[in-house]
Amino acid sequence: MKIAVAGGTGTVGRLVVQQARAGGHDVVVVSRAAGVDLRDRAGVERVLAGADAVVDAASVGTTSAATATEFFQAASGALLAAAANAGVGHVVLLSIVGIDRNPHGYYAGKVRQEHLYEQSAVPWSILRATQFHEFAGQVAVQARLGPLQLAPRARVQPVAAAEVAAQLIDLAVAGAQGRVPDLAGPREERLDRMIRAWVHRDGSRRLVIPVNIPGAQMRGMRDGLALPGPGATIAGPSFVDWLRTQR
């Protein structure tokens, strides 16, 4: 089948592209890096021609609720309208576990994005996943302060991005299912300890300092609001096992 991947050059999107192509699917990447602005409805509609399904793994680098909400309103709104006009049969959204319990910062934008999908004229599926194992490295890069490494505290139950990608492809192939069970990794972790392990994985002795990041979103994550419920699907390696492969 032909699958269009919005955000197909990001952490999960690029893995969706790789795995889908390895599985014999015809894949088209919908992202700025591939020459397509998600806000450009006409341009998106052109690249969706003939697509059977769309996987939306697009994101925006912000902690601002207003910026995230504006981005997803514009980008997902244009994508869904283009999918409807192009005759796409199914749209699949990657979302985040716990955003309705913690609708602040970036998560506020994801809540708005989910609402757009739930109101879509195109049959839809939404998969909420926990933070990725890769999240530790991403936060570490952003929280480096000279010789010091700050490590935000949070309770997470991370999952490998490759597992998320595989689930998204399975959903795209299976057809619209609405909200499906959340996806999480096999064990709860502390984000600050994940960052310490990431920083020290190659022998670095950089000082890692756990910190409480201000703001409602991070407070909610420290309180466990991003953890999966009892009905979640558990998949993939633990963070420690995954990290051993990241050399």
C-alpha positions as CSV (number, residue, x, y, z in Angstrom):
1,M,0.0,0.0,0.0
2,K,1.0,3.6,-0.3
3,I,1.7,5.3,3.0
4,A,2.4,9.0,3.5
5,V,4.4,9.9,6.6
6,A,4.1,13.4,8.0
7,G,7.2,14.3,10.0
8,G,9.0,11.5,8.1
9,T,12.4,12.8,9.0
10,G,11.9,13.0,12.8
11,T,12.7,10.5,15.6
12,V,9.8,8.2,14.9
13,G,8.8,9.3,11.4
14,R,12.2,8.3,9.9
15,L,11.8,4.8,11.4
16,V,8.2,4.5,10.1
17,V,9.7,5.4,6.6
18,Q,12.5,2.8,6.9
19,Q,10.3,0.0,8.3
20,A,7.5,0.6,5.9
21,R,9.8,0.5,2.9
22,A,11.5,-2.6,4.2
23,G,8.0,-4.1,4.4
24,G,7.4,-3.4,0.7
25,H,5.2,-0.4,1.1
26,D,5.3,2.6,-1.2
27,V,6.3,5.5,1.1
28,V,6.2,9.3,0.6
29,V,7.7,11.7,3.1
30,V,5.7,14.8,4.0
31,S,8.0,17.2,5.8
32,R,9.8,20.5,5.3
33,A,13.1,18.6,5.0
34,A,11.5,16.7,2.0
35,G,10.3,20.0,0.4
36,V,6.7,19.9,1.7
37,D,5.4,22.4,4.3
38,L,2.6,20.7,6.3
39,R,0.8,24.1,6.5
40,D,0.6,24.3,2.7
41,R,-2.7,22.4,2.1
42,A,-2.4,22.5,-1.7
43,G,1.2,21.2,-1.6
44,V,0.3,18.5,0.8
45,E,-2.7,17.4,-1.2
46,R,-0.4,16.9,-4.3
47,V,1.9,14.6,-2.5
48,L,-1.0,12.6,-0.9
49,A,-2.3,11.7,-4.4
50,G,-2.9,7.9,-4.5
51,A,-2.0,7.4,-0.8
52,D,-4.0,4.7,1.1
53,A,-3.0,5.9,4.5
54,V,-1.3,8.8,6.3
55,V,0.8,8.4,9.4
56,D,1.2,11.7,11.3
57,A,4.4,11.8,13.4
58,A,5.0,15.5,12.9
59,S,6.2,17.6,15.9
60,V,7.4,21.1,16.7
61,G,10.2,22.0,19.0
62,T,8.6,24.2,21.7
63,T,7.5,24.1,25.3
64,S,4.9,26.8,24.7
65,A,1.2,25.8,24.8
66,A,0.3,28.7,22.4
67,T,3.0,27.9,19.9
68,A,2.3,24.1,20.0
69,T,-1.5,24.7,19.7
70,E,-1.0,27.1,16.8
71,F,1.3,24.7,15.0
72,F,-0.9,21.6,15.3
73,Q,-4.1,23.6,14.5
74,A,-2.5,24.8,11.2
75,A,-0.4,21.7,10.3
76,S,-2.9,18.9,11.2
77,G,-5.8,21.0,10.0
78,A,-4.2,21.3,6.6
79,L,-3.1,17.7,6.5
80,L,-6.5,16.3,7.4
81,A,-8.2,18.6,4.8
82,A,-5.7,17.5,2.2
83,A,-6.2,13.9,3.0
84,A,-10.0,14.2,2.7
85,N,-9.7,15.9,-0.7
86,A,-7.1,13.4,-1.9
87,G,-9.4,10.5,-1.0
88,V,-7.1,9.0,1.6
89,G,-8.8,6.1,3.4
90,H,-7.2,6.3,6.8
91,V,-5.2,8.7,8.9
92,V,-3.1,7.6,11.9
93,L,-1.9,10.0,14.6
94,L,1.0,9.5,17.0
95,S,0.1,11.2,20.3
96,I,1.4,11.1,23.9
97,V,0.2,9.2,27.0
98,G,-1.4,11.3,29.7
99,I,-1.9,14.6,27.7
100,D,-5.5,14.9,28.9
101,R,-4.3,14.5,32.5
102,N,-1.5,17.1,32.0
103,P,-2.7,19.5,29.3
104,H,0.0,22.0,29.6
105,G,2.9,23.3,27.5
106,Y,3.5,21.2,24.4
107,Y,0.9,18.7,25.6
108,A,-1.8,21.4,25.2
109,G,-1.0,21.4,21.5
110,K,-1.3,17.6,21.3
111,V,-4.7,17.7,23.0
112,R,-5.9,20.1,20.3
113,Q,-4.4,17.9,17.6
114,E,-6.3,14.9,18.9
115,H,-9.5,16.8,18.8
116,L,-8.9,17.7,15.1
117,Y,-8.5,14.0,14.3
118,E,-11.5,13.0,16.3
119,Q,-13.6,15.4,14.2
120,S,-12.0,14.4,10.9
121,A,-14.0,13.3,7.9
122,V,-11.3,10.7,7.2
123,P,-11.5,7.5,9.2
124,W,-8.8,7.7,11.9
125,S,-6.7,5.9,14.5
126,I,-4.9,7.5,17.4
127,L,-2.0,5.8,19.2
128,R,-0.7,7.4,22.4
129,A,2.9,6.3,23.3
130,T,5.0,7.2,26.3
131,Q,8.3,9.1,25.9
132,F,10.9,7.3,23.8
133,H,14.2,5.9,25.0
134,E,15.7,8.5,22.7
135,F,14.1,11.2,24.9
136,A,17.0,11.1,27.4
137,G,19.6,12.0,24.8
138,Q,17.4,14.8,23.4
139,V,16.8,16.4,26.8
140,A,20.5,15.9,27.7
141,V,21.6,18.0,24.7
142,Q,19.1,20.8,25.5
143,A,20.0,20.8,29.2
144,R,23.8,21.1,29.0
145,L,25.2,24.1,30.8
146,G,29.0,24.5,30.2
147,P,30.7,21.7,32.0
148,L,27.5,20.7,33.8
149,Q,24.7,18.5,32.7
150,L,21.3,19.3,34.1
151,A,18.9,16.4,34.4
152,P,15.2,17.2,34.8
153,R,13.3,15.0,37.2
154,A,10.3,13.1,35.9
155,R,8.6,9.8,36.1
156,V,8.4,8.0,32.7
157,Q,7.9,4.6,31.3
158,P,9.8,4.9,28.0
159,V,9.5,2.8,24.9
160,A,11.9,2.4,22.0
161,A,11.0,4.6,19.0
162,A,11.4,1.6,16.7
163,E,8.5,-0.2,18.6
164,V,6.3,2.9,18.2
165,A,7.1,3.0,14.4
166,A,6.2,-0.7,14.0
167,Q,2.8,-0.1,15.8
168,L,2.0,2.8,13.6
169,I,2.6,0.8,10.4
170,D,0.5,-2.0,11.7
171,L,-2.3,0.5,12.4
172,A,-2.0,2.0,9.0
173,V,-2.4,-1.4,7.3
174,A,-5.2,-2.6,9.6
175,G,-7.6,0.3,9.0
176,A,-9.3,2.9,11.2
177,Q,-9.8,1.8,14.9
178,G,-10.3,5.1,16.8
179,R,-8.3,5.4,20.0
180,V,-6.2,2.2,20.5
181,P,-4.5,1.1,23.7
182,D,-1.6,3.2,24.9
183,L,1.9,1.9,24.1
184,A,4.6,1.9,26.8
185,G,8.0,0.3,27.6
186,P,8.4,-2.5,30.1
187,R,9.4,-0.5,33.2
188,E,9.1,2.8,34.9
189,E,12.2,5.0,34.9
190,R,13.4,8.3,36.4
191,L,14.3,10.7,33.6
192,D,17.3,12.2,35.5
193,R,18.8,8.7,35.9
194,M,18.2,8.0,32.2
195,I,20.1,11.2,31.4
196,R,22.9,10.2,33.7
197,A,23.2,6.8,32.0
198,W,23.1,8.4,28.6
199,V,25.8,10.9,29.4
200,H,28.1,8.3,31.0
201,R,27.5,5.6,28.4
202,D,30.8,6.4,26.5
203,G,32.9,7.0,29.6
204,S,32.2,10.7,30.1
205,R,32.6,12.0,33.6
206,R,30.5,15.1,33.1
207,L,28.8,16.1,36.4
208,V,25.0,15.4,36.1
209,I,22.8,17.5,38.4
210,P,19.1,16.4,38.9
211,V,16.8,19.5,38.8
212,N,13.1,20.2,39.1
213,I,12.1,22.2,36.0
214,P,9.4,24.8,36.7
215,G,6.0,24.7,35.0
216,A,2.8,22.7,35.1
217,Q,3.8,20.2,32.4
218,M,7.0,19.1,34.1
219,R,5.3,19.1,37.6
220,G,2.7,16.8,36.1
221,M,5.5,14.5,34.8
222,R,7.1,14.4,38.2
223,D,3.8,13.4,39.7
224,G,3.5,10.5,37.2
225,L,0.8,11.9,34.9
226,A,2.7,10.7,31.9
227,L,2.7,7.1,33.0
228,P,0.5,4.5,31.3
229,G,-2.6,3.0,32.8
230,P,-3.3,-0.7,33.4
231,G,-4.7,-1.3,29.8
232,A,-1.5,-0.2,28.0
233,T,0.3,-2.4,25.5
234,I,3.8,-3.1,26.8
235,A,6.5,-3.6,24.1
236,G,10.2,-3.6,23.4
237,P,13.4,-3.5,25.4
238,S,14.0,-1.7,28.7
239,F,15.9,1.5,28.6
240,V,19.1,-0.2,29.9
241,D,18.9,-2.9,27.3
242,W,18.3,-0.4,24.6
243,L,21.1,1.8,25.7
244,R,23.6,-1.0,25.4
245,T,22.9,-1.0,21.6
246,Q,23.5,2.7,21.3
247,R,27.3,2.8,20.8
